[in-house]
Structure formats: C-alpha cells, structure tokens
C-alpha cells in the first residue's frame, strides 16, 4: 500500500501516492487529528469522543454512536480502492478503540518537534550555526495556524501546544541571529565574535516564588561590585530549582547584554569541568585551534574574555560549588547562578555568595500553577479534586507538572481519577 503523508502545521491535509485526499466533514478531521497524534497506537473510544466533542453533550447526544460513521468515511478515503478490494486497512478497530497504522515520521508534527529538539541539543553543544539551520528547517514546515480547520477540544489543546513550540523556536532563532552576528573583538590568538544566549526556554507557566525572584533580582540587577556575585539556589528534588534559576536569568537578561552561558551539570563530575570551560570559551568566540589544552591556561583565557563584559553564567545541577569554581566568573559586571541539591555543599567560601533556599509552594500558588497547566476551564470543573491533587503532590511544582502533563495527554481522565494513584505512590514511597 502506498505510504500516506500528513500535515497538521496548518490545515489538516493528507496525501496517498502524491494524490491529496479529501476530508470534507469537520468532525471527520477532528477524529483524524486525535488518531494522528497517537499514530501507530490504539486510542480508546472515550478518549476520541472527549477529544472531538468534549462537553457538547446536548448538541451530540449519541457521540459514541456517531463515531463509527466518522471512522467509516475516514477509512474509505485513507485506504483507497486497492485496499478496499484486499480488505487491508490503515484504520482498524482494536480492543475498545481505534488504531491508525501510519508511520509517525510521515507527519510534519513529528519532523517539527524532532527538529527543534535536535536544535536544542546542537545549541547545548555550542553549535549555533547548526542549531539555527535546524530551527529554520523546522519552522519552514509551517503553512498556517496548526490544525486550522479542525474543531474540538483536542485540536484546541494541540493547537496551543504547537503554536507555543513555534513561538519558542522563533525566539530561539532570533537569539541565535544575535549570537552569530555579535560584535567582533580581539582575544589571545582568537577573535571574540559571539554573544552567547544559551539559556533554556523560559516557562510560560512559571508561578509563585515572588520573594525568591526579588531576592535574586536584587543581586543580579544591582550595581556591579568589585567581584562577580554568586547566587546558590538550593532545595529538595521537585521544588523547581532549575525553573526558578532559568526564569530569574531571563528576567535579568537586560542587565547582561554580552550574553548568558549555561551548562547542565547533572551527571557531570569534576573531570568534565575542563570540557565545559572549553565550550564556554568557544561560545565566547574563540576558534577551536586557539583553545588552550592546559586547564590553567584555559581558565585564564576564560577570565580574560569576560573582563569588561557583562555575562551571566548559569550552572544547573551542581553537587557542590568548589568542583565547578573554574566555571564561575570573577570579573566585575558578570555574575553566576548555581542550582544545588539540598544535600549538596552550599560552600560559602571566601566569595561571600548568596543562598536562596526553596521549599513547597503555598497552597494558593500550587493551585494556581495547576490551573495554568491544565487550563482554567478543566480545573474549574473539579475545584475540590484540583485542591486535593495539589495537596497530594505536596505542593511541589515538579510533581504537579508531571501530574498535569499526564492529564493533558489523557483528556478523558478526570482530575479525581489521578488523586488516588498519586497518594498511593506516596504511601509506597515511590
């Protein structure tokens, strides 16, 4: 059977062997959108019905009864005459649901998300030119508003998700344009040509922590002192240390016009520090042949490059300050923001650094975060269950985000259905 190709980054369209298929009914397209998002996997009938009709019970009283008609029309168009004669079909009834047996790689959504993920990896590996090329290719897949002609709550959720990722990709490409066209200037045996903007994307759903943000901002945006300030963010797992550090760094971006350097230190021991330092030096514009091999020379070059510049260094997931000290700037006008596990050594040391400690969110902030993650309409339908879920997650942003992500991927689930499993996992210590 000829391979089918689909696009959802614009109007939902499909082709078989180069011929465009026609889905004239809006509800047929809505059913197809739900099945495409789970290409190759069975989707329960209840999940399809919720995704297509949502709360429209009065308008479509027999939604389950209407579904086979939509499936029949889709199957007839997707399979074509040859498949109809052979009895083979790409859209099959399986268990208590339906499965669209197509290759996910032939859906433009898959290529777009893979492209921006690969671009993020390239950017973390200090390959800005490759990252920009990947983002450009991914963004070129768009032909309009995602699922522009598809009704239903699933399409609306998918549209918000994909539009958000598109805006994020556009912002990253603008940052890379600035980085790759930064002012040039002399460096020891090299040219400093880049202004690195390596921060991960900011979280649109960031909620609470206003006191801690103000505390960090007071240090980061204050007048430069004699040395570069160091801020440590500590707290147990799930308190959102990384999210706070990245959000605070984005808010302070204007105070560091010469760029932001970022490294994820999770799983990186002290032996990996020279490699990160070399990558920082390259990101600041030093060409590969001029990067010193000796760690002492490398550290000296790093500090010379930062002299007279305003650069913020964000180190995420350190176990202690001392092993990463070579990565910390010392030049006035620069600053460092380091996240540490609660059990990590805060290591006050001679630098007089500032420590910000995180714990649980307030119940009000935890509930507000859940409303923002799920969308106000869904959370408002079950206010008591939403409060119970926030409490079951111990008012920690990490577990709340994971719970909300699970609910968003299961639009047929109620919030209350998730509360008991969360409590059970807590009782089991998992």
C-alpha positions as CSV (number, residue, x, y, z in Angstrom):
1,X,0.0,0.0,0.0
2,X,1.4,3.4,-0.9
3,X,2.6,5.4,2.1
4,X,0.4,8.1,3.5
5,X,1.7,11.6,4.4
6,X,0.0,14.1,6.7
7,X,0.4,17.8,7.6
8,X,-1.1,19.4,10.7
9,X,1.1,22.5,10.9
10,X,-1.6,24.4,9.0
11,X,-4.8,22.9,7.7
12,X,-5.0,19.1,8.2
13,X,-4.1,17.6,4.9
14,X,-3.2,14.1,3.7
15,X,-1.7,12.5,0.5
16,X,-1.5,9.0,-0.8
17,X,1.0,8.3,-3.6
18,X,1.1,12.0,-4.3
19,X,-2.7,12.5,-4.6
20,X,-4.3,14.7,-2.0
21,X,-7.2,13.1,0.0
22,X,-10.4,14.9,0.9
23,X,-12.0,15.1,4.3
24,X,-15.0,17.4,3.8
25,X,-16.6,17.0,7.2
26,X,-15.1,18.9,10.1
27,X,-15.8,16.1,12.6
28,X,-14.1,13.6,10.4
29,X,-11.0,15.8,10.5
30,X,-11.3,16.1,14.3
31,X,-11.3,12.3,14.7
32,X,-8.3,12.0,12.3
33,X,-6.4,14.6,14.4
34,X,-6.8,12.6,17.6
35,X,-5.7,9.4,15.8
36,X,-2.7,11.1,14.1
37,X,-1.3,12.3,17.5
38,X,-1.2,8.7,18.6
39,X,-0.1,7.3,15.2
40,X,0.6,3.6,15.4
41,X,-1.0,3.2,18.8
42,X,-4.7,2.3,19.7
43,X,-6.8,5.2,21.1
44,X,-9.7,4.3,23.4
45,X,-13.2,5.3,22.2
46,X,-13.8,7.5,25.2
47,X,-10.6,9.5,24.5
48,X,-11.6,10.0,20.9
49,X,-15.1,11.2,21.9
50,X,-13.8,13.6,24.6
51,X,-11.2,15.0,22.1
52,X,-13.7,15.5,19.4
53,X,-16.9,16.6,21.2
54,X,-15.8,17.5,24.7
55,X,-18.7,18.9,26.7
56,X,-21.1,19.2,23.7
57,X,-23.5,16.5,25.1
58,X,-26.6,18.4,24.2
59,X,-25.5,19.0,20.6
60,X,-24.4,15.5,20.0
61,X,-26.3,13.2,22.4
62,X,-25.1,9.9,20.8
63,X,-21.5,10.7,20.4
64,X,-20.3,7.1,20.8
65,X,-22.9,6.0,18.3
66,X,-21.8,8.7,15.8
67,X,-18.1,7.7,15.9
68,X,-18.3,4.6,13.6
69,X,-19.7,6.7,10.8
70,X,-16.8,9.1,11.0
71,X,-14.4,6.2,11.1
72,X,-16.1,4.6,8.0
73,X,-15.6,7.7,6.0
74,X,-12.0,8.2,7.1
75,X,-11.2,4.6,6.3
76,X,-12.7,4.8,2.8
77,X,-10.7,7.9,1.9
78,X,-7.4,6.8,3.6
79,X,-7.4,3.2,2.2
80,X,-8.4,3.8,-1.4
81,X,-9.8,1.3,-3.9
82,X,-6.9,-1.2,-3.8
83,X,-7.0,-1.6,0.0
84,X,-10.8,-1.8,-0.1
85,X,-10.5,-4.8,-2.5
86,X,-7.8,-6.6,-0.5
87,X,-9.6,-6.0,2.9
88,X,-6.4,-4.3,4.4
89,X,-6.9,-1.0,6.2
90,X,-4.7,1.5,7.9
91,X,-7.6,2.4,10.3
92,X,-8.6,-0.6,12.4
93,X,-10.8,-1.3,15.3
94,X,-8.6,-2.6,18.1
95,X,-9.8,-3.6,21.5
96,X,-12.0,-0.8,22.8
97,X,-10.6,1.8,20.5
98,X,-9.2,2.5,17.0
99,X,-5.7,2.5,15.7
100,X,-4.3,4.5,12.7
101,X,-1.4,2.4,11.5
102,X,0.7,5.0,9.8
103,X,4.4,6.0,10.2
104,X,4.7,8.9,12.7
105,X,7.7,10.2,10.7
106,X,5.4,10.9,7.8
107,X,3.5,13.5,9.9
108,X,5.0,17.0,9.8
109,X,4.3,17.4,13.5
110,X,6.9,14.7,14.2
111,X,9.5,16.3,12.0
112,X,9.0,19.7,13.6
113,X,9.3,18.5,17.2
114,X,12.3,16.4,16.3
115,X,14.0,19.4,14.6
116,X,13.6,21.7,17.5
117,X,14.8,19.0,19.9
118,X,17.9,18.5,17.7
119,X,18.4,22.2,17.6
120,X,18.4,22.4,21.4
121,X,21.0,19.7,21.5
122,X,23.2,21.5,19.0
123,X,22.9,24.7,21.0
124,X,23.8,22.9,24.2
125,X,26.9,21.5,22.3
126,X,27.8,25.1,21.3
127,X,27.0,24.6,17.6
128,X,25.0,27.8,16.9
129,X,25.2,27.6,13.1
130,X,23.8,24.0,13.1
131,X,21.1,25.0,15.7
132,X,19.9,27.9,13.6
133,X,19.8,25.8,10.4
134,X,17.8,23.1,12.2
135,X,15.3,25.7,13.5
136,X,14.9,27.3,10.1
137,X,14.2,23.9,8.5
138,X,11.7,23.0,11.3
139,X,9.9,26.4,11.0
140,X,9.7,26.0,7.2
141,X,7.2,23.1,7.7
142,X,4.5,25.5,8.9
143,X,1.9,26.6,6.3
144,X,-0.5,28.4,8.7
145,X,-2.2,28.0,12.0
146,X,-1.9,24.5,13.4
147,X,-5.0,22.3,12.7
148,X,-6.6,25.4,11.4
149,X,-9.8,23.8,10.1
150,X,-10.3,21.2,12.9
151,X,-12.9,21.7,15.7
152,X,-13.0,20.1,19.1
153,X,-11.1,20.4,22.5
154,X,-8.3,18.0,21.4
155,X,-7.5,20.2,18.4
156,X,-7.6,23.3,20.5
157,X,-5.2,21.8,23.0
158,X,-2.9,20.6,20.3
159,X,-3.0,24.0,18.6
160,X,-2.0,25.8,21.8
161,X,0.9,23.3,22.3
162,X,2.2,23.5,18.8
163,X,1.8,27.3,18.5
164,X,3.7,27.7,21.8
165,X,6.5,25.5,20.4
166,X,6.6,27.5,17.2
167,X,6.9,30.8,19.2
168,X,9.6,29.3,21.3
169,X,11.5,28.2,18.1
170,X,11.2,31.7,16.6
171,X,12.5,33.2,19.8
172,X,15.5,30.9,19.8
173,X,16.3,31.6,16.2
174,X,16.3,35.4,17.0
175,X,18.7,34.7,19.9
176,X,21.0,32.7,17.6
177,X,20.8,35.6,15.0
178,X,22.1,37.9,17.7
179,X,24.7,35.4,18.8
180,X,26.1,34.8,15.4
181,X,26.2,38.5,14.4
182,X,27.7,39.8,17.7
183,X,30.4,42.4,17.7
184,X,33.9,41.2,17.0
185,X,36.9,42.0,19.1
186,X,40.4,40.7,19.8
187,X,41.1,37.8,22.2
188,X,44.6,35.8,22.9
189,X,45.2,34.3,19.5
190,X,41.5,34.3,18.5
191,X,38.5,36.5,17.7
192,X,35.7,37.1,20.2
193,X,32.8,37.3,17.8
194,X,29.8,35.9,19.7
195,X,27.4,37.0,22.3
196,X,26.1,33.6,23.6
197,X,22.4,33.3,24.6
198,X,22.4,29.7,25.9
199,X,19.6,29.8,28.4
200,X,16.9,27.1,28.1
201,X,13.4,28.5,27.2
202,X,11.6,30.3,29.9
203,X,8.5,28.7,31.3
204,X,5.3,30.4,30.4
205,X,3.6,28.6,33.3
206,X,6.0,29.7,36.0
207,X,4.1,30.5,39.1
208,X,4.9,31.9,42.6
209,X,8.3,32.3,44.2
210,X,8.0,36.1,44.1
211,X,10.0,36.6,47.2
212,X,12.9,34.4,45.9
213,X,12.8,36.1,42.5
214,X,13.0,39.5,44.2
215,X,15.9,38.3,46.3
216,X,17.8,37.1,43.2
217,X,17.0,40.2,41.2
218,X,18.4,42.4,43.9
219,X,21.8,40.7,43.5
220,X,21.8,40.2,39.7
221,X,20.5,43.7,38.7
222,X,22.2,45.8,41.3
223,X,25.2,48.0,40.5
224,X,28.4,46.0,39.7
225,X,30.7,45.4,42.7
226,X,34.4,44.7,42.9
227,X,33.8,41.0,42.0
228,X,31.2,38.9,40.3
229,X,28.4,37.8,42.7
230,X,27.5,34.2,43.1
231,X,23.9,33.0,43.9
232,X,23.2,29.5,45.0
233,X,19.6,28.0,44.7
234,X,19.1,25.0,46.9
235,X,16.2,22.8,47.9
236,X,14.9,19.2,47.8
237,X,14.0,17.5,44.5
238,X,10.8,18.7,42.9
239,X,11.0,22.2,44.3
240,X,11.7,23.8,40.9
241,X,15.3,25.0,41.4
242,X,16.1,24.8,37.7
243,X,12.9,26.5,36.7
244,X,13.5,29.3,39.2
245,X,17.1,29.8,38.1
246,X,16.2,29.9,34.4
247,X,13.2,32.2,35.0
248,X,15.3,34.6,37.1
249,X,18.1,34.6,34.5
250,X,15.6,35.5,31.7
251,X,14.2,38.3,33.8
252,X,17.8,39.7,34.4
253,X,18.7,39.4,30.7
254,X,18.8,43.1,30.1
255,X,21.5,43.5,32.8
256,X,23.8,41.1,30.9
257,X,23.9,42.4,27.3
258,X,27.0,40.5,26.5
259,X,25.3,37.1,26.9
260,X,24.4,34.2,29.1
261,X,26.3,31.0,29.4
262,X,24.5,27.8,30.5
263,X,25.6,24.3,31.5
264,X,23.6,21.3,32.7
265,X,25.9,19.7,35.3
266,X,23.7,16.7,36.1
267,X,25.8,13.6,35.7
268,X,28.9,15.7,35.1
269,X,31.8,15.1,37.6
270,X,34.7,17.4,38.2
271,X,36.6,15.7,35.4
272,X,34.0,17.2,33.0
273,X,34.6,20.8,34.0
274,X,37.5,21.5,31.6
275,X,35.3,20.4,28.7
276,X,32.6,22.7,29.7
277,X,35.1,25.5,30.2
278,X,36.5,24.9,26.7
279,X,32.9,25.0,25.3
280,X,32.3,28.4,27.1
281,X,35.4,29.8,25.6
282,X,34.3,28.7,22.1
283,X,30.9,30.2,22.7
284,X,32.6,33.5,23.6
285,X,34.2,33.5,20.1
286,X,37.5,31.7,20.4
287,X,38.1,29.4,17.4
288,X,38.9,25.8,18.1
289,X,42.7,25.9,17.2
290,X,43.2,28.7,19.7
291,X,41.5,26.9,22.7
292,X,44.2,26.0,25.2
293,X,44.7,22.4,26.3
294,X,46.1,23.1,29.7
295,X,43.3,23.7,32.3
296,X,45.2,26.6,33.9
297,X,45.6,28.4,30.6
298,X,42.0,27.6,29.7
299,X,40.7,29.2,32.9
300,X,42.9,32.2,32.5
301,X,41.6,32.7,29.0
302,X,38.0,32.4,30.2
303,X,38.5,35.2,32.7
304,X,40.3,37.4,30.2
305,X,37.4,37.1,27.8
306,X,34.9,38.1,30.5
307,X,36.9,41.2,31.5
308,X,35.0,44.3,30.6
309,X,31.9,42.4,29.6
310,X,28.6,41.7,31.4
311,X,27.9,38.0,31.1
312,X,25.7,35.8,33.4
313,X,26.7,32.2,33.9
314,X,24.0,29.7,34.9
315,X,25.2,26.2,36.2
316,X,22.3,23.8,36.8
317,X,22.5,20.7,38.9
318,X,25.9,21.1,40.7
319,X,26.6,18.8,43.7
320,X,28.8,21.5,45.3
321,X,30.4,24.9,44.4
322,X,34.1,24.0,44.8
323,X,34.3,21.5,41.9
324,X,32.8,24.0,39.5
325,X,34.7,27.0,40.7
326,X,36.7,27.2,37.4
327,X,33.4,28.0,35.7
328,X,32.5,30.9,37.9
329,X,33.2,34.4,36.6
330,X,35.3,36.8,38.7
331,X,35.2,39.9,36.5
332,X,33.1,42.9,37.8
333,X,29.8,43.1,35.9
334,X,29.5,39.4,35.5
335,X,27.6,37.0,37.8
336,X,26.9,33.3,38.4
337,X,23.6,31.5,39.3
338,X,24.1,27.9,40.5
339,X,21.5,25.3,41.5
340,X,22.4,22.7,44.1
341,X,20.7,19.7,45.6
342,X,19.6,20.2,49.2
343,X,22.2,17.7,50.2
344,X,24.9,19.5,48.2
345,X,27.5,21.5,50.0
346,X,26.5,25.2,49.8
347,X,30.1,26.1,50.4
348,X,30.0,29.7,51.4
349,X,33.8,30.0,50.9
350,X,35.6,33.3,50.5
351,X,33.3,34.6,47.7
352,X,30.5,35.7,50.1
353,X,27.9,34.2,47.8
354,X,24.2,34.5,48.4
355,X,22.0,31.4,49.1
356,X,18.3,31.1,48.2
357,X,16.5,28.1,49.6
358,X,13.3,26.6,48.1
359,X,10.6,24.5,49.8
360,X,7.0,23.8,49.0
361,X,4.8,26.3,47.2
362,X,2.0,27.9,49.2
363,X,-1.3,26.0,48.7
364,X,-2.7,29.0,46.7
365,X,0.4,29.1,44.4
366,X,0.3,25.4,43.9
367,X,-3.4,25.5,42.9
368,X,-2.7,28.5,40.6
369,X,0.1,26.5,38.9
370,X,-2.3,23.6,38.4
371,X,-4.9,25.9,36.9
372,X,-2.4,27.4,34.5
373,X,-1.0,24.0,33.4
374,X,-4.4,22.3,32.9
375,X,-6.3,25.4,31.6
376,X,-8.8,27.2,33.8
377,X,-11.9,25.5,32.3
378,X,-10.8,21.9,33.0
379,X,-9.5,22.7,36.6
380,X,-12.7,24.7,37.4
381,X,-14.9,21.8,36.6
382,X,-13.3,19.9,39.5
383,X,-12.2,22.5,42.1
384,X,-12.2,20.1,45.0
385,X,-10.2,17.5,43.1
386,X,-7.8,20.1,41.9
387,X,-7.1,21.2,45.5
388,X,-6.8,17.5,46.5
389,X,-4.3,16.9,43.7
390,X,-2.2,19.9,44.7
391,X,-2.1,18.6,48.3
392,X,-1.3,15.0,47.1
393,X,1.7,16.4,45.2
394,X,2.8,18.0,48.5
395,X,2.5,21.5,46.9
396,X,5.7,20.8,44.9
397,X,6.0,22.1,41.3
398,X,7.8,19.1,39.9
399,X,5.1,16.5,40.9
400,X,2.4,19.0,39.9
401,X,3.9,19.4,36.4
402,X,4.1,15.7,35.9
403,X,0.6,15.1,37.1
404,X,-0.7,17.9,34.8
405,X,1.2,16.5,31.8
406,X,-0.4,13.1,32.4
407,X,-3.9,14.7,32.5
408,X,-3.3,16.7,29.3
409,X,-2.3,13.6,27.5
410,X,-5.4,11.9,28.7
411,X,-8.3,14.3,28.1
412,X,-10.9,11.7,29.1
413,X,-9.5,11.4,32.6
414,X,-11.0,13.3,35.5
415,X,-8.7,15.0,37.9
416,X,-10.1,12.9,40.7
417,X,-9.1,9.8,38.9
418,X,-5.4,10.8,39.4
419,X,-5.6,11.8,43.0
420,X,-5.7,8.3,44.5
421,X,-2.8,6.9,42.4
422,X,-0.6,9.9,43.5
423,X,-1.5,9.2,47.1
424,X,-0.9,5.5,46.7
425,X,2.6,6.1,45.2
426,X,3.4,8.4,48.1
427,X,2.4,5.6,50.6
428,X,4.6,3.2,48.7
429,X,7.5,5.6,48.8
430,X,7.9,5.8,45.1
